[in-house]
Amino acid sequence: MILIKDKMKAADGMLHIKLPDEFKDKTVEVVVKTEEIANKLLSDTIKIDTTRWKFRREEIYSR
């Protein structure tokens, strides 16, 4: 799988992407997201209570 990640502004409501020659005659999956939505989805969505977690320092750093 080859992944091309690019940021661009869709000022006219259209996106134009130049693909490498190896993509010719292949099925391509396109995922479009906006930064505003991504930031809202990732902020404060997962909360983990770590107050009762205990670690043995010897086990962690002995390797």
C-alpha contacts under 8 A as a table, 3 or more apart, distances in Angstrom:
res1	aa1	res2	aa2	distance
8	M	15	L	7.91
10	A	13	G	5.04
10	A	14	M	5.61
10	A	15	L	5.87
11	A	14	M	7.30
19	L	23	F	6.44
20	P	23	F	5.77
20	P	24	K	7.66
21	D	24	K	5.55
23	F	26	K	5.45
23	F	27	T	7.87
23	F	28	V	7.55
33	K	37	I	7.30
33	K	38	A	7.20
34	T	37	I	5.61
34	T	38	A	6.44
35	E	38	A	5.09
35	E	39	N	6.08
36	E	39	N	5.34
36	E	40	K	6.38
37	I	40	K	5.19
37	I	41	L	6.15
38	A	41	L	5.19
38	A	42	L	6.25
39	N	42	L	5.40
39	N	43	S	6.20
40	K	43	S	5.55
41	L	45	T	7.02
42	L	45	T	6.06
44	D	47	K	6.96
49	D	52	R	7.57
50	T	53	W	5.28
55	F	60	I	7.76
56	R	59	E	5.52
56	R	60	I	6.60
57	R	60	I	5.19
57	R	61	Y	6.13
58	E	61	Y	5.53
58	E	62	S	5.51
59	E	62	S	5.46
59	E	63	R	7.76
60	I	63	R	7.23
